[in-house]
Amino acid sequence: MNKKLKTGIIGCGKVADIHAAALKTLEKSVFTAVCDKDKKRAQELAQKYGVKAYSDVEDMVSKEKLDMVTVCTPHPVHRNPTIDALKAGANVLIEKPMASSLEDCDAMLSVSRETGKQIAMLSQRRFYSPCLRLKKAIDAGKIGNPSLGTVFMFGWRDEAYYKSDPWRGTWKGEGGGVLVNQAPHQLDLLQWFMCDEIEEIYGVWENLNHPYIEVEDTALAILRFKNGGVGNIIVSNSQKPGIYGKVHIHGNNGASVGVQTDGGAMFIAGMTSILEPPVNDLWTIPGEENKLKDWIKEDSDFFNSVNSMEYYHRLQIEDFINALIDRRKPMVTGEEGRVTVEIFTAIYRSQRDRQPVKFPLMPEYDMEDFDGRL
């Protein structure tokens, strides 16, 4: 049976155009409607793609009988539209990060279980060819057990970027800085590649050279995993003009694999293009060391042959639609989306408490500082 799902979008800001292009072209998606509190913005996106415009989530999902929606609002306000869509009968794919707080994550996951509808987090870098190659090698045991994972994500955000939306650079509007907005892709890849649950994190953060924002522009952390692995995270928006994002995994047999997910300059949805293709930049598996050059050319040629800003979003949206049809888990579940939020929450709490933070983390209901961020 060639089943199709009726789809829609909540939040018609910059990244929504990427989602709309994907939903419009996917074979199993019947792109039907968009929703935004700003009715004019919803109408503009709706007109561009030939769909209906709404200003109320439940109204859109119910009237159009939508099977699936993507949530493209700023991350501190993912919770309410996600819950409204779930209760109205739709499955929900949420832009990264899943939320800015564990409380919001747990509320969404709870309603997902109550309604029997799925939620997932969009982390499209998992679909990059070099990332899939790396994961396949790890799962095949080619590096032994993952024993050391590192994340380096250095880039630059200027004052114009923070002025491009009123919510950027504020604790209330953005929920955090580089950890919450720029680093979630790499944080997600690290926990995915390490194939283990985190035991504890010690972290620190600072604002080094962005006095016009409230949030951190730099953060560092040390991780310990339950099965003995360790990790290191260094992320920053303080290096001009924008350098790279790398995730490297080292195994207990001495072999290492790595990926440079981002290079050239920081990508801004709806504002810039991706300058450099993702490539495997480290590969010391015995007998495969000489494959790196060919892989780099192959992956670069393919990446440059597609619309990279939309293609990988489309792959993950397609995976979510197929997961719903096939009644299986999607590539990035809601529970995995929560892990990313746990990681950056642990770093904020660790700075506040000046000590390692044990996992799993639960929401704090008796504190006034928003997990160490205020």
KOLTOR-306822 format. One record per residue (C-alpha): residue number from 1; residue in one letter; chain; x, y negated, z negated. Coordinates in nm, 3 decimals, always signed. Each point is the difference from the previous one (the first is absolute). Layout:
REM KOLTOR-306822
ATOM     n   res   chain         u         v         w
ATOM   NUM     A       A         X         Y         Z
...
***
This chain:
REM KOLTOR-306822
ATOM     n   res   chain         u         v         w
ATOM     1     M       A    +0.000    +0.000    +0.000
ATOM     2     N       A    +0.141    -0.337    +0.102
ATOM     3     K       A    -0.108    -0.187    -0.312
ATOM     4     K       A    +0.046    -0.375    -0.029
ATOM     5     L       A    -0.018    -0.230    -0.302
ATOM     6     K       A    -0.151    -0.345    -0.021
ATOM     7     T       A    +0.269    -0.234    -0.131
ATOM     8     G       A    +0.037    -0.353    -0.130
ATOM     9     I       A    +0.235    -0.248    -0.165
ATOM    10     I       A    -0.024    -0.193    -0.327
ATOM    11     G       A    +0.208    -0.316    -0.008
ATOM    12     C       A    +0.066    -0.185    +0.325
ATOM    13     G       A    +0.340    -0.156    -0.071
ATOM    14     K       A    +0.327    +0.042    +0.188
ATOM    15     V       A    +0.044    +0.377    -0.029
ATOM    16     A       A    -0.364    +0.071    +0.094
ATOM    17     D       A    +0.076    -0.065    +0.366
ATOM    18     I       A    +0.245    +0.292    -0.003
ATOM    19     H       A    -0.264    +0.226    -0.153
ATOM    20     A       A    -0.262    -0.116    +0.246
ATOM    21     A       A    +0.221    +0.076    +0.299
ATOM    22     A       A    +0.055    +0.350    -0.135
ATOM    23     L       A    -0.364    +0.069    -0.084
ATOM    24     K       A    -0.110    -0.127    +0.340
ATOM    25     T       A    +0.226    +0.239    +0.192
ATOM    26     L       A    -0.014    +0.320    -0.208
ATOM    27     E       A    -0.201    +0.274    +0.169
ATOM    28     K       A    -0.181    +0.110    -0.316
ATOM    29     S       A    -0.073    -0.352    -0.125
ATOM    30     V       A    -0.317    -0.186    +0.086
ATOM    31     F       A    +0.108    -0.347    -0.113
ATOM    32     T       A    -0.322    -0.165    -0.111
ATOM    33     A       A    +0.035    -0.293    -0.242
ATOM    34     V       A    +0.224    -0.228    -0.205
ATOM    35     C       A    -0.061    -0.176    -0.329
ATOM    36     D       A    +0.146    -0.305    -0.170
ATOM    37     K       A    -0.132    -0.240    -0.264
ATOM    38     D       A    +0.094    -0.270    +0.247
ATOM    39     K       A    -0.276    +0.064    +0.254
ATOM    40     K       A    +0.174    -0.216    +0.262
ATOM    41     R       A    +0.317    +0.208    -0.019
ATOM    42     A       A    -0.204    +0.319    +0.025
ATOM    43     Q       A    -0.184    -0.134    +0.305
ATOM    44     E       A    +0.325    -0.092    +0.174
ATOM    45     L       A    +0.145    +0.350    -0.039
ATOM    46     A       A    -0.334    +0.161    +0.086
ATOM    47     Q       A    -0.028    -0.202    +0.320
ATOM    48     K       A    +0.352    +0.093    +0.105
ATOM    49     Y       A    -0.073    +0.374    -0.027
ATOM    50     G       A    -0.368    +0.007    +0.087
ATOM    51     V       A    -0.126    +0.115    -0.342
ATOM    52     K       A    -0.240    -0.136    -0.261
ATOM    53     A       A    +0.096    -0.246    -0.275
ATOM    54     Y       A    -0.106    +0.022    -0.364
ATOM    55     S       A    +0.078    -0.186    -0.322
ATOM    56     D       A    -0.115    +0.274    -0.241
ATOM    57     V       A    +0.170    +0.340    -0.021
ATOM    58     E       A    -0.296    +0.208    -0.116
ATOM    59     D       A    -0.221    -0.164    +0.258
ATOM    60     M       A    +0.244    +0.086    +0.280
ATOM    61     V       A    +0.062    +0.361    -0.105
ATOM    62     S       A    -0.365    +0.075    -0.067
ATOM    63     K       A    -0.153    -0.167    +0.305
ATOM    64     E       A    +0.261    +0.131    +0.242
ATOM    65     K       A    +0.026    +0.342    -0.172
ATOM    66     L       A    +0.379    -0.019    +0.009
ATOM    67     D       A    +0.201    +0.314    -0.068
ATOM    68     M       A    +0.331    -0.175    -0.063
ATOM    69     V       A    +0.135    -0.348    -0.063
ATOM    70     T       A    +0.345    -0.147    -0.041
ATOM    71     V       A    +0.058    -0.262    -0.271
ATOM    72     C       A    +0.220    -0.291    +0.111
ATOM    73     T       A    -0.064    -0.252    -0.277
ATOM    74     P       A    +0.291    -0.128    -0.215
ATOM    75     H       A    +0.102    +0.287    -0.229
ATOM    76     P       A    -0.116    -0.153    -0.332
ATOM    77     V       A    -0.353    +0.011    +0.142
ATOM    78     H       A    -0.001    +0.352    +0.145
ATOM    79     R       A    -0.203    +0.140    -0.288
ATOM    80     N       A    -0.348    -0.144    +0.044
ATOM    81     P       A    -0.038    +0.041    +0.377
ATOM    82     T       A    +0.138    +0.354    -0.023
ATOM    83     I       A    -0.246    +0.094    -0.273
ATOM    84     D       A    -0.288    -0.171    +0.181
ATOM    85     A       A    +0.083    +0.191    +0.320
ATOM    86     L       A    +0.031    +0.334    -0.183
ATOM    87     K       A    -0.334    -0.045    -0.175
ATOM    88     A       A    -0.164    -0.097    +0.329
ATOM    89     G       A    +0.121    +0.326    +0.158
ATOM    90     A       A    +0.328    -0.073    +0.179
ATOM    91     N       A    +0.346    +0.151    -0.037
ATOM    92     V       A    +0.271    -0.263    -0.046
ATOM    93     L       A    +0.354    -0.048    +0.129
ATOM    94     I       A    +0.170    -0.278    -0.198
ATOM    95     E       A    +0.287    -0.220    +0.120
ATOM    96     K       A    +0.318    +0.025    -0.207
ATOM    97     P       A    +0.038    -0.026    -0.287
ATOM    98     M       A    -0.311    +0.177    -0.121
ATOM    99     A       A    -0.046    -0.271    -0.264
ATOM   100     S       A    +0.203    -0.231    -0.218
ATOM   101     S       A    -0.102    +0.173    -0.324
ATOM   102     L       A    -0.044    +0.354    -0.129
ATOM   103     E       A    -0.340    -0.099    -0.138
ATOM   104     D       A    -0.120    -0.076    +0.353
ATOM   105     C       A    +0.151    +0.324    +0.134
ATOM   106     D       A    -0.174    +0.210    -0.264
ATOM   107     A       A    -0.332    -0.173    +0.054
ATOM   108     M       A    +0.014    +0.073    +0.372
ATOM   109     L       A    +0.112    +0.361    -0.050
ATOM   110     S       A    -0.279    +0.055    -0.253
ATOM   111     V       A    -0.269    -0.120    +0.240
ATOM   112     S       A    +0.158    +0.206    +0.278
ATOM   113     R       A    -0.041    +0.313    -0.212
ATOM   114     E       A    -0.354    -0.097    -0.105
ATOM   115     T       A    -0.118    -0.060    +0.356
ATOM   116     G       A    +0.198    +0.281    +0.165
ATOM   117     K       A    +0.143    -0.252    +0.247
ATOM   118     Q       A    +0.372    -0.013    +0.076
ATOM   119     I       A    +0.234    -0.291    -0.051
ATOM   120     A       A    +0.353    -0.026    +0.135
ATOM   121     M       A    +0.280    -0.257    +0.019
ATOM   122     L       A    +0.142    -0.123    +0.326
ATOM   123     S       A    +0.378    +0.059    +0.009
ATOM   124     Q       A    +0.067    +0.024    +0.372
ATOM   125     R       A    +0.378    +0.030    -0.028
ATOM   126     R       A    -0.052    +0.365    -0.094
ATOM   127     F       A    -0.095    +0.047    +0.365
ATOM   128     Y       A    +0.330    -0.135    +0.136
ATOM   129     S       A    +0.184    +0.278    +0.184
ATOM   130     P       A    +0.320    -0.035    -0.208
ATOM   131     C       A    -0.205    +0.016    -0.323
ATOM   132     L       A    -0.182    +0.313    +0.114
ATOM   133     R       A    +0.333    +0.156    +0.104
ATOM   134     L       A    +0.148    -0.078    -0.340
ATOM   135     K       A    -0.298    +0.145    -0.187
ATOM   136     K       A    +0.006    +0.314    +0.214
ATOM   137     A       A    +0.370    +0.056    -0.074
ATOM   138     I       A    -0.058    -0.042    -0.375
ATOM   139     D       A    -0.300    +0.235    -0.001
ATOM   140     A       A    +0.207    +0.259    +0.190
ATOM   141     G       A    +0.260    -0.007    -0.277
ATOM   142     K       A    +0.278    -0.132    +0.220
ATOM   143     I       A    +0.137    -0.229    -0.274
ATOM   144     G       A    -0.082    +0.237    -0.285
ATOM   145     N       A    -0.206    -0.173    -0.266
ATOM   146     P       A    -0.026    -0.380    +0.032
ATOM   147     S       A    +0.223    -0.123    -0.281
ATOM   148     L       A    +0.060    -0.372    +0.066
ATOM   149     G       A    -0.228    -0.243    +0.179
ATOM   150     T       A    +0.080    -0.362    +0.076
ATOM   151     V       A    -0.205    -0.291    +0.131
ATOM   152     F       A    +0.157    -0.320    +0.132
ATOM   153     M       A    -0.238    -0.260    +0.139
ATOM   154     F       A    +0.162    -0.339    +0.060
ATOM   155     G       A    -0.175    -0.278    +0.184
ATOM   156     W       A    -0.111    -0.361    -0.006
ATOM   157     R       A    -0.326    -0.184    -0.054
ATOM   158     D       A    +0.005    -0.376    +0.050
ATOM   159     E       A    -0.232    -0.267    -0.139
ATOM   160     A       A    -0.207    -0.004    +0.320
ATOM   161     Y       A    -0.082    +0.367    -0.053
ATOM   162     Y       A    -0.131    -0.062    -0.351
ATOM   163     K       A    -0.205    -0.296    +0.124
ATOM   164     S       A    -0.156    +0.208    +0.280
ATOM   165     D       A    -0.268    +0.127    -0.242
ATOM   166     P       A    -0.102    -0.163    -0.329
ATOM   167     W       A    +0.020    +0.330    -0.193
ATOM   168     R       A    +0.364    +0.071    +0.086
ATOM   169     G       A    +0.268    -0.042    -0.266
ATOM   170     T       A    -0.243    -0.008    -0.295
ATOM   171     W       A    -0.057    +0.257    -0.272
ATOM   172     K       A    -0.377    -0.032    +0.025
ATOM   173     G       A    -0.024    -0.009    +0.379
ATOM   174     E       A    +0.274    +0.245    +0.097
ATOM   175     G       A    +0.049    +0.201    -0.318
ATOM   176     G       A    +0.378    -0.015    +0.034
ATOM   177     G       A    +0.280    -0.076    +0.241
ATOM   178     V       A    +0.239    +0.218    +0.195
ATOM   179     L       A    -0.099    +0.312    -0.198
ATOM   180     V       A    -0.369    -0.035    +0.075
ATOM   181     N       A    +0.003    -0.140    +0.353
ATOM   182     Q       A    +0.320    +0.089    +0.186
ATOM   183     A       A    +0.136    +0.314    -0.172
ATOM   184     P       A    -0.301    +0.240    -0.023
ATOM   185     H       A    +0.090    +0.177    +0.326
ATOM   186     Q       A    +0.348    +0.086    -0.127
ATOM   187     L       A    -0.129    +0.089    -0.347
ATOM   188     D       A    -0.251    +0.238    +0.157
ATOM   189     L       A    +0.265    +0.160    +0.219
ATOM   190     L       A    +0.235    +0.051    -0.295
ATOM   191     Q       A    -0.252    +0.194    -0.208
ATOM   192     W       A    -0.111    +0.195    +0.311
ATOM   193     F       A    +0.353    +0.101    +0.095
ATOM   194     M       A    +0.109    +0.089    -0.354
ATOM   195     C       A    -0.281    +0.259    -0.025
ATOM   196     D       A    -0.026    -0.040    -0.376
ATOM   197     E       A    -0.190    -0.186    -0.269
ATOM   198     I       A    +0.167    -0.297    -0.168
ATOM   199     E       A    +0.089    +0.041    -0.368
ATOM   200     E       A    +0.109    -0.355    -0.086
ATOM   201     I       A    +0.110    -0.334    +0.147
ATOM   202     Y       A    +0.218    -0.278    -0.134
ATOM   203     G       A    -0.032    -0.322    +0.196
ATOM   204     V       A    +0.066    -0.373    +0.010
ATOM   205     W       A    -0.120    -0.283    +0.222
ATOM   206     E       A    +0.086    -0.363    +0.063
ATOM   207     N       A    -0.087    -0.299    +0.217
ATOM   208     L       A    +0.341    -0.090    +0.144
ATOM   209     N       A    -0.062    -0.274    +0.255
ATOM   210     H       A    -0.374    -0.062    +0.050
ATOM   211     P       A    -0.088    -0.266    -0.260
ATOM   212     Y       A    -0.326    -0.082    +0.179
ATOM   213     I       A    -0.158    +0.341    -0.077
ATOM   214     E       A    -0.104    +0.162    -0.329
ATOM   215     V       A    +0.095    +0.358    +0.082
ATOM   216     E       A    +0.323    +0.197    +0.022
ATOM   217     D       A    +0.211    -0.006    +0.316
ATOM   218     T       A    +0.244    +0.270    -0.119
ATOM   219     A       A    -0.031    +0.323    -0.200
ATOM   220     L       A    +0.221    +0.295    -0.094
ATOM   221     A       A    -0.083    +0.334    -0.160
ATOM   222     I       A    +0.147    +0.334    -0.105
ATOM   223     L       A    -0.226    +0.304    +0.025
ATOM   224     R       A    +0.017    +0.344    -0.158
ATOM   225     F       A    -0.204    +0.282    +0.152
ATOM   226     K       A    -0.144    +0.294    -0.195
ATOM   227     N       A    +0.215    +0.266    +0.167
ATOM   228     G       A    +0.326    -0.187    -0.062
ATOM   229     G       A    +0.024    -0.225    +0.304
ATOM   230     V       A    +0.085    -0.369    -0.035
ATOM   231     G       A    -0.069    -0.307    +0.209
ATOM   232     N       A    +0.088    -0.363    +0.050
ATOM   233     I       A    -0.211    -0.286    +0.138
ATOM   234     I       A    +0.134    -0.341    +0.107
ATOM   235     V       A    -0.248    -0.227    +0.177
ATOM   236     S       A    +0.023    -0.372    +0.070
ATOM   237     N       A    -0.147    -0.282    +0.207
ATOM   238     S       A    +0.303    -0.221    -0.067
ATOM   239     Q       A    +0.237    +0.081    +0.287
ATOM   240     K       A    -0.015    -0.214    +0.314
ATOM   241     P       A    -0.112    +0.058    +0.267
ATOM   242     G       A    -0.116    +0.355    -0.067
ATOM   243     I       A    +0.220    +0.306    +0.004
ATOM   244     Y       A    -0.131    +0.353    -0.039
ATOM   245     G       A    -0.205    +0.259    -0.184
ATOM   246     K       A    +0.160    +0.340    -0.062
ATOM   247     V       A    -0.100    +0.319    -0.181
ATOM   248     H       A    +0.276    +0.260    -0.051
ATOM   249     I       A    -0.039    +0.345    -0.156
ATOM   250     H       A    +0.295    +0.205    -0.119
ATOM   251     G       A    -0.035    +0.372    -0.074
ATOM   252     N       A    +0.164    +0.223    -0.258
ATOM   253     N       A    +0.183    +0.192    +0.275
ATOM   254     G       A    +0.191    -0.316    +0.094
ATOM   255     A       A    -0.197    -0.082    +0.317
ATOM   256     S       A    -0.168    -0.336    +0.047
ATOM   257     V       A    -0.272    -0.142    +0.225
ATOM   258     G       A    -0.123    -0.354    +0.042
ATOM   259     V       A    -0.219    -0.239    +0.192
ATOM   260     Q       A    +0.016    -0.370    +0.070
ATOM   261     T       A    -0.368    -0.083    +0.014
ATOM   262     D       A    +0.039    -0.373    +0.064
ATOM   263     G       A    +0.270    -0.213    +0.158
ATOM   264     G       A    +0.065    -0.342    +0.146
ATOM   265     A       A    -0.256    -0.202    -0.193
ATOM   266     M       A    -0.293    +0.055    -0.231
ATOM   267     F       A    -0.324    +0.088    +0.176
ATOM   268     I       A    -0.304    -0.217    -0.076
ATOM   269     A       A    -0.333    +0.140    +0.118
ATOM   270     G       A    -0.164    -0.228    +0.252
ATOM   271     M       A    +0.295    -0.239    +0.000
ATOM   272     T       A    +0.311    +0.183    +0.127
ATOM   273     S       A    +0.100    +0.308    +0.193
ATOM   274     I       A    +0.221    +0.287    -0.116
ATOM   275     L       A    +0.350    -0.082    +0.126
ATOM   276     E       A    +0.193    +0.326    -0.039
ATOM   277     P       A    -0.124    +0.357    +0.038
ATOM   278     P       A    +0.012    +0.236    -0.299
ATOM   279     V       A    +0.286    +0.251    +0.029
ATOM   280     N       A    +0.173    +0.270    -0.198
ATOM   281     D       A    +0.317    -0.173    -0.119
ATOM   282     L       A    +0.141    +0.283    -0.216
ATOM   283     W       A    +0.010    +0.373    +0.079
ATOM   284     T       A    +0.265    +0.238    -0.138
ATOM   285     I       A    -0.183    +0.333    +0.019
ATOM   286     P       A    +0.258    +0.259    +0.114
ATOM   287     G       A    -0.030    +0.068    +0.372
ATOM   288     E       A    -0.225    -0.302    +0.061
ATOM   289     E       A    +0.242    -0.286    -0.054
ATOM   290     N       A    +0.044    -0.063    +0.372
ATOM   291     K       A    -0.374    -0.030    +0.069
ATOM   292     L       A    -0.028    -0.346    -0.152
ATOM   293     K       A    +0.105    -0.191    +0.312
ATOM   294     D       A    -0.255    +0.177    +0.220
ATOM   295     W       A    -0.277    -0.044    -0.258
ATOM   296     I       A    +0.069    -0.372    -0.029
ATOM   297     K       A    -0.031    -0.044    +0.377
ATOM   298     E       A    -0.307    +0.221    +0.024
ATOM   299     D       A    -0.182    -0.170    -0.287
ATOM   300     S       A    +0.101    -0.349    +0.112
ATOM   301     D       A    -0.116    +0.059    +0.357
ATOM   302     F       A    -0.336    +0.129    -0.120
ATOM   303     F       A    -0.050    -0.276    -0.258
ATOM   304     N       A    +0.069    -0.265    +0.263
ATOM   305     S       A    -0.243    +0.165    +0.243
ATOM   306     V       A    -0.305    -0.044    -0.226
ATOM   307     N       A    -0.168    -0.290    -0.175
ATOM   308     S       A    +0.175    +0.068    -0.329
ATOM   309     M       A    -0.215    -0.246    -0.195
ATOM   310     E       A    -0.313    +0.203    +0.076
ATOM   311     Y       A    +0.116    +0.350    +0.100
ATOM   312     Y       A    +0.095    +0.134    -0.345
ATOM   313     H       A    -0.306    -0.148    -0.165
ATOM   314     R       A    -0.199    +0.181    +0.265
ATOM   315     L       A    +0.174    +0.330    -0.078
ATOM   316     Q       A    -0.087    -0.023    -0.367
ATOM   317     I       A    -0.356    -0.119    +0.058
ATOM   318     E       A    -0.039    +0.292    +0.243
ATOM   319     D       A    +0.137    +0.239    -0.263
ATOM   320     F       A    -0.254    -0.127    -0.252
ATOM   321     I       A    -0.289    +0.038    +0.245
ATOM   322     N       A    +0.114    +0.354    +0.090
ATOM   323     A       A    +0.039    +0.085    -0.369
ATOM   324     L       A    -0.361    -0.102    -0.060
ATOM   325     I       A    -0.122    +0.203    +0.296
ATOM   326     D       A    +0.214    +0.303    -0.087
ATOM   327     R       A    -0.073    -0.027    -0.373
ATOM   328     R       A    +0.368    -0.012    -0.100
ATOM   329     K       A    +0.222    -0.241    -0.189
ATOM   330     P       A    +0.138    -0.297    +0.196
ATOM   331     M       A    +0.373    -0.067    +0.032
ATOM   332     V       A    -0.001    -0.254    -0.287
ATOM   333     T       A    -0.264    +0.069    -0.265
ATOM   334     G       A    -0.142    -0.244    -0.250
ATOM   335     E       A    +0.191    +0.179    -0.274
ATOM   336     E       A    +0.327    -0.060    +0.188
ATOM   337     G       A    -0.099    -0.362    +0.045
ATOM   338     R       A    -0.030    -0.024    -0.378
ATOM   339     V       A    +0.359    +0.128    -0.041
ATOM   340     T       A    +0.130    -0.303    +0.192
ATOM   341     V       A    -0.192    -0.227    -0.238
ATOM   342     E       A    +0.137    +0.198    -0.295
ATOM   343     I       A    +0.356    -0.060    +0.120
ATOM   344     F       A    -0.021    -0.377    +0.023
ATOM   345     T       A    -0.213    -0.021    -0.316
ATOM   346     A       A    +0.268    +0.196    -0.187
ATOM   347     I       A    +0.267    -0.249    +0.112
ATOM   348     Y       A    -0.206    -0.295    -0.124
ATOM   349     R       A    -0.070    +0.171    -0.335
ATOM   350     S       A    +0.363    +0.105    -0.036
ATOM   351     Q       A    +0.119    -0.360    +0.036
ATOM   352     R       A    -0.255    -0.112    -0.259
ATOM   353     D       A    +0.079    +0.274    -0.251
ATOM   354     R       A    +0.375    +0.021    +0.071
ATOM   355     Q       A    -0.011    +0.379    +0.014
ATOM   356     P       A    -0.071    +0.290    +0.238
ATOM   357     V       A    -0.366    +0.067    +0.075
ATOM   358     K       A    -0.125    +0.358    -0.017
ATOM   359     F       A    -0.233    +0.150    +0.262
ATOM   360     P       A    -0.288    +0.044    +0.056
ATOM   361     L       A    -0.113    -0.359    -0.057
ATOM   362     M       A    -0.347    -0.089    -0.116
ATOM   363     P       A    -0.167    -0.342    +0.031
ATOM   364     E       A    +0.058    -0.243    -0.285
ATOM   365     Y       A    -0.328    -0.135    -0.135
ATOM   366     D       A    +0.134    -0.167    -0.315
ATOM   367     M       A    +0.263    -0.229    +0.155
ATOM   368     E       A    -0.035    -0.349    +0.144
ATOM   369     D       A    +0.310    -0.006    +0.221
ATOM   370     F       A    -0.118    +0.209    +0.300
ATOM   371     D       A    +0.256    +0.280    -0.042
ATOM   372     G       A    +0.291    -0.227    -0.078
ATOM   373     R       A    -0.062    -0.233    +0.291
ATOM   374     L       A    -0.121    -0.308    -0.189
***
